[in-house]
């Protein structure tokens, strides 16, 4: 959630900079700045994707509560939510790769 909210907030900041005309007043290479932004969000989304996928893979792994009782780490509902989050992180990661590589050509 931290990755998504931070990327959203920075996108809103970039939008406001361009809408209010501050981009013309600030001497920055905006193509490079956008490329670095999407590169950083790719790294963060990829890390979040790996953590979410690792959590999802533990669905059937039994955890020992005491000497006789075993439970699954993730219940069925949590497993479904975890799969959905993995798909969202993977698709976000792919969109940032495509956006970042569009500046190369």
Kinemage of the C-alpha trace (Angstrom):
@kinemage 1
@onewidth
@group {chain A} dominant
@subgroup {mainchain}
@vectorlist {calphas} color= white
{ca unk a 1} P 0.000 0.000 0.000
{ca unk a 2} L 2.917 2.336 0.725
{ca unk a 3} L 4.212 1.906 -2.822
{ca unk a 4} L 0.853 2.610 -4.450
{ca unk a 5} L 0.054 5.659 -2.309
{ca unk a 6} L 3.533 7.149 -2.741
{ca unk a 7} L 3.461 6.667 -6.518
{ca unk a 8} L -0.028 8.189 -6.681
{ca unk a 9} L 1.022 11.185 -4.580
{ca unk a 10} L 4.121 11.856 -6.691
{ca unk a 11} L 2.053 11.550 -9.868
{ca unk a 12} L -0.336 14.195 -8.510
{ca unk a 13} L 2.635 16.446 -7.680
{ca unk a 14} L 3.982 16.088 -11.237
{ca unk a 15} L 0.516 16.816 -12.635
{ca unk a 16} L 0.205 19.996 -10.557
{ca unk a 17} L 3.688 21.143 -11.602
{ca unk a 18} L 2.683 20.872 -15.251
{ca unk a 19} L -0.850 22.243 -14.857
{ca unk a 20} L 0.239 25.375 -12.996
{ca unk a 21} L 3.142 26.090 -15.361
{ca unk a 22} L 5.987 25.504 -12.916
{ca unk a 23} L 7.636 23.124 -15.392
{ca unk a 24} L 8.737 26.079 -17.515
{ca unk a 25} L 10.257 27.866 -14.521
{ca unk a 26} L 12.230 24.907 -13.142
{ca unk a 27} L 15.373 24.022 -15.090
{ca unk a 28} L 15.039 20.241 -15.002
{ca unk a 29} L 15.149 17.657 -17.755
{ca unk a 30} L 11.553 16.462 -17.344
{ca unk a 31} L 11.995 13.426 -19.609
{ca unk a 32} L 14.836 12.198 -17.437
{ca unk a 33} L 12.901 12.976 -14.264
{ca unk a 34} L 9.902 11.003 -15.523
{ca unk a 35} L 12.167 8.135 -16.571
{ca unk a 36} L 13.757 8.046 -13.098
{ca unk a 37} L 10.327 8.216 -11.449
{ca unk a 38} L 9.078 5.215 -13.404
{ca unk a 39} L 12.332 3.354 -12.789
{ca unk a 40} L 12.034 3.895 -9.032
{ca unk a 41} L 8.381 2.876 -8.972
{ca unk a 42} L 9.301 -0.238 -10.958
{ca unk a 43} L 11.853 -1.199 -8.297
{ca unk a 44} L 9.372 -0.599 -5.471
{ca unk a 45} L 6.492 -2.382 -7.222
{ca unk a 46} L 8.776 -5.309 -8.034
{ca unk a 47} L 9.815 -5.593 -4.381
{ca unk a 48} L 6.190 -5.441 -3.260
{ca unk a 49} L 5.288 -8.060 -5.869
{ca unk a 50} L 7.985 -10.428 -4.595
{ca unk a 51} L 6.848 -10.043 -0.987
{ca unk a 52} L 3.212 -10.555 -1.935
{ca unk a 53} L 4.026 -13.604 -4.078
{ca unk a 54} L 6.087 -15.104 -1.242
{ca unk a 55} L 3.180 -14.623 1.148
{ca unk a 56} L 0.771 -16.190 -1.336
{ca unk a 57} L 3.006 -19.222 -1.803
{ca unk a 58} L 2.699 -20.011 1.916
{ca unk a 59} L -1.045 -20.738 1.622
{ca unk a 60} L -0.840 -24.500 2.138
{ca unk a 61} L 2.086 -24.405 4.542
{ca unk a 62} L 0.887 -25.617 7.973
{ca unk a 63} L 1.763 -23.649 11.072
{ca unk a 64} L 1.941 -25.413 14.394
{ca unk a 65} L -0.115 -23.784 17.153
{ca unk a 66} L 0.667 -26.397 19.791
{ca unk a 67} L 1.742 -30.038 19.871
{ca unk a 68} L -1.461 -31.317 18.247
{ca unk a 69} L -3.009 -28.422 16.288
{ca unk a 70} L -1.953 -27.246 12.840
{ca unk a 71} L -3.493 -24.344 10.928
{ca unk a 72} L -2.781 -22.812 7.543
{ca unk a 73} L -0.893 -19.511 7.507
{ca unk a 74} L -3.458 -17.973 5.143
{ca unk a 75} L -7.143 -18.789 5.174
{ca unk a 76} L -9.085 -19.084 1.927
{ca unk a 77} L -10.272 -15.468 2.032
{ca unk a 78} L -6.768 -14.113 2.716
{ca unk a 79} L -5.400 -16.345 -0.043
{ca unk a 80} L -7.820 -14.872 -2.582
{ca unk a 81} L -6.953 -11.322 -1.522
{ca unk a 82} L -3.254 -12.137 -1.738
{ca unk a 83} L -3.624 -13.481 -5.279
{ca unk a 84} L -5.501 -10.338 -6.341
{ca unk a 85} L -2.784 -8.141 -4.831
{ca unk a 86} L -0.070 -10.124 -6.633
{ca unk a 87} L -1.846 -9.602 -9.954
{ca unk a 88} L -2.217 -5.864 -9.306
{ca unk a 89} L 1.455 -5.498 -8.396
{ca unk a 90} L 2.519 -7.481 -11.468
{ca unk a 91} L 0.382 -5.390 -13.812
{ca unk a 92} L 1.588 -2.148 -12.225
{ca unk a 93} L 5.159 -3.309 -12.616
{ca unk a 94} L 4.561 -4.063 -16.295
{ca unk a 95} L 2.997 -0.657 -16.930
{ca unk a 96} L 5.989 1.115 -15.387
{ca unk a 97} L 8.376 -0.930 -17.524
{ca unk a 98} L 6.486 0.029 -20.677
{ca unk a 99} L 6.242 3.701 -19.675
{ca unk a 100} L 9.944 3.894 -18.797
{ca unk a 101} L 11.117 2.218 -21.985
{ca unk a 102} L 9.063 4.573 -24.167
{ca unk a 103} L 11.709 7.279 -23.587
{ca unk a 104} L 14.526 5.167 -24.973
{ca unk a 105} L 13.285 5.279 -28.582
